[in-house]
Amino acid sequence: MSDDEMAPVSGLQEDDMSDDMGDVDELPAGVDKEILTEASPSNWKTPKPGDEVTVHYVGTLQSDGSEFDSSRGRNQPFNFTLGRGQVIKGWDVGVATMKKGEISKFTLAPEFAYGAAGSPPKIPENATLVFEIELISWMSKDDLFGDEGVIKTLVREGSGYKSPKLGDEVLLSMKAATSDGTVVEEVKELEYVLGSDGLGAAGKACDKALVGMKKGEESELKCTKDYAYGDRTPEGAVLTLNLLQIYETKDVSFQSDKAVMKKMIAEGEDYDLPKEGQKVKLTVESATDGSKSALPGFVSKELEFPALNGEVCDALECAAASMKTGERAVLTTSPAQLADGVLGLSDVKAEKVLLTVKMNEFEKGKDTWSLSEDEKVEFGAARKEVGSNLFKTGRIVLALENYKKVGQLLSYVENFQNENKAKAQELKKVCSLNKAACYLKLKEHHDAKAACDAVLKEESQNVKALYRRAQAQFGMKNFADCMADCKRLLEIDSQNRDARVLLKQAMAGQKEEDKKSKGLFANMCKALGKGPIPPPGQSKPIGMDMDEEDADADMADAAPEGGA
């Protein structure tokens, strides 16, 4: 360094200044900052220790204002690595608070400049210095593993806020070269799962870098041979990594059972999603079994349908409810989710089907929260009818979704006018009973019981709620509770044959459970080597006299309430 370049010189070691680098928002006493030119609002980031920064500066003595050094006078910006003790302490502390394009004036006490000794002949002892610094740019650098084995340099910033994590799938390009530019390996537009072995020897370094990258970002990784290709590149390698796309894969099935998995391959616009009943235009571009060949019988087509009405298969209903305008995605599902004939895939024998779909557009009606009382009641009644029609045709999952929507829409109706309040409460009750019927069909007995409990809380003698809760209790093998509900129901409706049959079945189930318990107890006694011990007391099941011909009758199927 020439005698003219005095500002960066420092006799301080890195350890001497590290404590003052902790919080760039609060400068220590002895470092005063005045912003002369604000950075652009889009430049909100500040550099961190380890980043390579580029600045222009002019240094003067506070005592007489004389200039002792200037990069502008040489017309040559100055580069240094922030926070590594390569410059005087005040610079490391001060520049860390700056944004790209900012110009600030820093007044540095001697302990943050050249100390008691100064830097003769231009800087006297115990001199307070003034620097006007412009932060032109910086290159973000990260020591990914903390051992200088992989140094990541940001070449081009990405966009958005998402970064992939281990297990996520991305689209990337990667080029590996030696220090003299010889290409070792290059891949273009590779679909890669973080943490897999898809990148071979370069995988460990790339995985670590990708976890912090954004879509569209380009980074350079300077790797030692241990993080690159070993003895094949004894001097290490430089990897150029481009993150082209982050594939967001999530379960969009209505039951959250992974029956329909959606991998987003192109982001959509805005944040709106289609709402129930709104018209949707969706193109199904391709259908395969995971290979490149189209499935027999499939033809690409644009479909127009109202969301959640059941006019298309469950897979497309699930996808449409979760897609934004312009979004493209790959759905992974089973043939069972495609059984409606619209796509011509009803007879597919493949274990899984991959559909590539695009949401072209959808109607944007009023949000449900903005509906008037009358509109909410009318809308709720319409969704209930859709659900009941779906139930009749065996579309149980989709019917359940519609009943749930009504419950959410009318979750709070206390402030409704009397007539609307009565209608809304009746709709809520009917849909709760219908939800219970759906849950029983799906063998989700705990949810069926909860739906019945909600009705019985308001109407303790509702016969359908009692019977469906008894069915749920039977399904959970809570035979005593099932018998209690049946008995209570029969006190209200003594001629209810379904309840009498279910009660008899619950009594038989309880008897079988008691038998198992008695056998288990006897075996425990034998294992203990003890003599005859009286079996545990057995309470008589709750019940009543049954007609003998009812004993072998089947449980009646639940049907939705409200004329469905």
N, C-alpha and C positions, 0 to 999 in steps of 0.2 A: 504493500500500500504506500502511496506517495505521501510526502509531507503535507501536500495540499488537502488530502482527504483525512481530516482529523476527527470528524464527528463520530464515525463508527468505532474508533479505537477505544478499547477499554482494558484496564488492568484488572477488572473484577472477574472472578471466576463465576461459572454458571450457578454453583451452589450458593454464592453470595446473594444472588438476586431472586432466587426461585420463590421465596416466601412472599414477595411483593407482586407476583404474577397471578395470585389466586383469584382476585375479583377485579375484572377490568372496569367495572362500573364505578368503583371507588378508588380514586387515585390516592396514594399516600401523601402525607405532608412532605413538602419538598418538591412535588411535581404539580405545577399549576397548568391547566389547559384552557385555552380560549379557542372556540371554533370560529374560523374566519369564513369558510365556505362549507355549507351543509352538503352532505351527500344526497344523491337522488333518493326519493322514497323507496325505490325498488332495490336499492343497495342497503339492506338492513343488517347484513352479517358483518361480524368483525373477525379478524384472523385469530388463530389460536397458537400456542407454543408449538414449534415444529414446522409452521407454515413458512414458505419462502415468499417474502414480501419485496415489492419494488416501490421505491419512494423517490421524490425530489425533496431537497431540503436546502435551507439557507441558515447558517449559524452565526449568531452575533453575541458580543459580550454585553451583558446587561449594564455594566458600569459606564460604558461610553458609546454603546451602539455600534461599535466597529465590527465589520464582517471578518470572520476568520476562515470560513469555508463555505462552499456552495456547489452543489451538484448542478444547479441551473447554470452557473457560470461556466461549467465544463460541458454543459448540454449533454450530460450522461447520467441517467437515473442510477440509483444505487440499490443493490440487492443484498439481502441478508436473511438468515434464518431466525425467526422470532423466538425469543425465550431461550436461546442457547449461549448467551454471554458473548456473542460476536460483536456487540456494540455496547455503548455505555448503558448503564442501568436504566436511566431515564427514558431512553428510546425503547427498550424492551417493555417497560411498563406502559409508556404512553401510546405507542403505535398499536398495542393490543386493544385500545379503546376506539380505534378509528374504523371508518367504513370506506369502502372503495369510492374514490372521487372527493373525499373530504380533505379540506386544508385546515390545519389547526396550528396554533402557536403554543409551544410548551416552554415554560420557564422552569429551569432545573437548578435546584440547589447543588452546591459542590458535591455532596455525598451521592447524588444521582448523575454527576457528570465526571469530572476528572479529579475530584477530591482535593485534599490539602496540597498535593504536589503540583496540580495543574498539568499542562502539556506544553512546556516551553518550546519555541519562543512565543507562540501566538496566544496561548492561554495561560494566564498567570495563576499563582497559587490561590486556592479557595475561591475560584471564580464561579459566579452564577451565570449560566448560559441561557440564551433564548434561541429556540429553533422553530422556524416555520417549516412544517412538514406536510407534503401532499402524499397521500396513499394512492398510488397509481393503480396497483393491482396486487394480488397475491395468488400463489398456488398452494392450495390446501394439501398438506402432506400428513400422513398418518403412519406411525409405526404399528402395523396391525397386530403383531404378536409380542411387541415389547422387547424384541431381541435384535432389531434392525435386520431381520431376515426378509421382511417384506415391507417396503416403503410404498405407500399408496399416494399418488399425486392426482388430484382432480384436474382433468383436462377440459371437460365441458360439463356444466351443471345440468342436472335433470330437472324434471318438473313434477308437480304434485307433492303429496305428503307421504305416500306409501313407499315402504321398502320391503323387500321380500325377507322371509325368515327360513330357517332350515325346514325342508319338507315342501316348500312352495315351488311351483313350476314357473320358469321364466323363459323368455326368448332372448338369446344373446349372440354376440359375435365375439370371438377371441383370437388374438394373434400373438404368438410368442416368438421372440427374436433374441439373438445374442447381441452383445454390445456393439459388434461390427455390422449389425443389420441383417445377418443371416437368419432367415425364417426357419424356425424349428417346427412350428405347428400353426395351423390356421383353421378355424371353423367359422362358418357363416350361418346366421339364423338357425342356431341350434336350440331346440326345445330341451331344457335342462332342469332337473330337479335338484335344488340345493341339498348337498349332503350325499348325493349319489356318486357313482364312479364315472359319470359321463364325461368328465374332463381329465381323467387319468391323473398323471403326475401333477398337473396344474390345479387340480380340484381343490386342495386345501387352501391355497392362497386365494383362489377365485371365490370360494364359498365365504371366506372371511370378508373379502371386499364387497361382495354382492349384498350382504346383510345390511350394509349402510348406504346402499346406492338407491337412487330414484330413477324412474322411467326416463330414458333418453340420456342418462349420464354416461360419460366416457371417462375412464380412469386408467392410469398407467401404474403398473405394479413392478417395482424393481426388486427382483427376488434373488437371493443367494441360491446356490445349487441345491441346497437341502429343501427348498420350497419350490424348486423348479424341476429340472430333469436330471438331477444327480450328476454323475460323471459325464453324461452326454453334453452338459453345459457347465464345465468346471468353474467358469467365471460367473455363473448365474445367467439369468434371462430377464428380459423386460416383456411383461404381458400387457397388451392393450385390450381393455375390456369394455365392451359397449352393452349396456342393458337396454334392449329394444322394447321389451314389454314384460309386464308382471301379470301373470295369469292368476286371477282370483278364482279359486275353486271353492264352492260351498254347497251345502245340502239345501236344496230349495223345495224338497218334498213337504207336503202339508203336515205329515206326521213326524217329520224330522227323523226318518228312518233310513236315509240315504237311498231311497228308491229313485230319486232324480237328483243327480249331481250336475251342477252347472259350472263350466269353466269359461270365464269371460276372456275372449280373445281380442276384443276391441271395445273400448269404453264408450258409454253412451253420453248423452247430453243432459244437462240440468240434474235435478235430484228427484223429479216426479216419477212415480210408478203408476201403472194402470190401477184403477179402482173397480170394484165389482160392478158389473153391468155396463161398463164403458167399452166402446168399440175399439178393437185392437186390430192392427194390420201387421202380421208376422209372416216372414218368409222362411220356409224350411228349405235350406239350400242343398243339403245332402243327408244321406242316411247310410251308415255302414255298420259292419260288425267289428270295427276296429282296423280293418284292412282298408286299402285304397279303393276297393271296388264297391260300387253302389249295391244296396240290397235289391234283390229281384222285386219288381212291382212298384218300386219307388220312383216318383217323378217330382222334381222340384216344383214348388208352388207357393204362391202367396195366399194366406188364409186371412179372412176377415171374420171376426167373431166377438161377441160380448164376453168380457172376462168373467170367469167363475160361473157361467151359465151351463157349462157342460156340453157345448157344441163341438168341442175338440177333445182329444184324449187328455188324460190326467197329466201326462208328461208336459204337454204344451200349456195346459192351464197353470201348472206349477211354474214353468219358465216365464210365461207372460206376466204373472203377478210380481216377478222379481226383476224385470228388465226395463231399462231406460230407453228413450228414443235414440236410435242409431247404434245401440249395443249389439254386438255379435257374440255368440257363445256356442260352446259345444256341450250338449246334454248327453250324459251317460245314464242309461236307464235299462229296464228290462222290457221284453215284449208285452208283459202284463199291463204296463203303463201306456200302451199304444193301441189298446183294443177298442177302437171306435170306427175303423174303416176309412177315415178321412185321408190317411196317409198311404193306404194300401199295404199296410204292414201287419195286418191282423194274424197272418199265418207264418210269421217269421219264426225260425227255429233257433236262431242264435241266442246264446246266453245273455249277451248284452247288445244294446244298440246305441250307436253314437249319431246324434242329430246335430247338424250345424244350422243354427237359426239366427235370424236377424230381426230385431224389433224396428219396423219401418216407422210407425207412428201409432198414436192412440189418442182417443178423445180425452179432452181435459174438462171434465164437468166440475161441479161445485164440490168442495171438500165436505165430508159428512159433518164436520164440526160447525160448518157455516149454514147448515140446513135449518129451516124453521121447524117448529114443533110439528106442524101438519106434514111437512116434507119428510121429517124423520119417521113418523108413524107410517106414512105411505110407502116410503122406501123400505122400511123394515118388513112390512107386510109383503111387499114384492119379493124380497130376498127369502122370506119364509116359504113362499110358494115355490120359488126356484128350488130351494132345498128339498121340499117335500116331493117334487117331481123327480129329482135326482135320486132320492131314497127309493122311490118306487121302481126305478130302473136299475137299482143295484149300485149306483155311484155313491157309495156310502161316505167315502172320504170327502168328496166334493160337496155332498149334502151337509156334512158336518161343518165344513168351512163356512158355508152360508149361514147356518144357524149361529155359529160363533160371531159372525159379523153383526147379526142382529143384536146379540147380547152386548157387544161392544158399543154399538150405536146407541142403545137405550140403557146404558149402564147407570145413568142418573136421570130420573124423570120427576123428581120431587117438586120441581118448580113448574112443571107443565100445568096447563089449564085442566080442569077436572075431566072433561071429556077425553082429551088427548092422553091424560095421565092413565085413565082406566084402560084405554086401548093399548097404550104402551106396556102397561103392566101385564095385560093378558098376552101380548105378543112375547114378552120376556118369558112368561111362564111356559107357553106352548113351545118356544124354542129350547128352553132348558129341558123339557120333557123329551123333545125330539133329539137333543144332543145325547141324552141318556140312552135313547134307543139306538143311536149310531154307535156310541161307545160299547154297548152290549154286543152289537154285531161285530165290532172290531176286537172284542174280548179285552177291552180296556176297562176293567171292572172298577178300579179306584176312581177313574174319571166319571164313570156312570153314576157311582154313588154320590160323588160331589155335586153333580148336576141335579140329582134328586133331592139332596139335602137343601139346595138353594130353594127349591119349590116348597118343600115341607116346612121350611122356616117361616114362610108366609102363609101356607095353607096346610095345616098339619094333618088334615084328613083327605088329602088328594089321593084318590085310589090308584091312579096310574103311577104317581111318584112312589107310593108305598110298594107297589108290585115291582116296579123296575129297580128300586133299591134292593128289594128282596132278591131279585135275580142277580144283582151285582154282588150281594153278600154270599149267595150260593156259589157264584163263580170264584170268589176269593176263599171259599170253604169256611166262611164264618157262619156255620150252620145254625148256631143258637140265635144269632142276630137275624138270620133269614127267617127262622121260625117265628121270632117275635114280630117282625114286620107282617108276615102272613096272618098271624093271629089278629093283629091290630086291624088289618084290612078286612078280615072276615067278620069282625065285630061291626064294621061299617056296611059291608055287603056280604051277607052270609051265603049268598048263592053264587059267589064268584068261583067258578070251577077252576080257573087257572091258578088261583091262590091256593085252593085245596090240593091240587096236584103238586104244586111247588112245595107246599108244607110237608106233604108225604115224602117227597124226595129229600128234603132237608133232614127229616127225622131219620131216614135211611142212611143218609150221609153221616149224621152225628153218631148213629149206632155203629157204623163201620169205624169211625175215628176212635170211639170208645174201645172198640175191640182191639184196635192197634195199640192203644195206650195200655190196655190191660196186658197184652202180650209183651210189650216192651218192659213193663214193670216186672213181670214174671221172669223175664230173661235177666234183668238186672239183679233180681234176688238170687237167681241161680249162680250168676257170676260172683256174687258176694259170698256164696257157700253157706247161706243161712237157710234155716228151716222154713216151713210154711208161714208166710206172712199174709195177713188179710189184704186183699186187693184194695186199692184206693176207693173211696166212696164215689158212687156214680149217681149224679142227679138225674132225675127223670126229665126227659126232653119236654120242652114246652110244646103243647099241641092240643089236639082235640080229636074226637072220634072221626074216622074217615070212612067213606063208602069203599068197600073192598075193590069195586071196579075201577076206582081212581088210582090204584097203586102203581099201575104200569103206564099211566098216561104220560105223554111227552110234555115238556115245557112249551107253552105257547110262545110263538115268535113275537117280539115287540114290534109295534107299528107306530109310526110317528103320529103325534097329536095334531089336531087342527084339520082333519078331513083329508090328510095325505094318505 
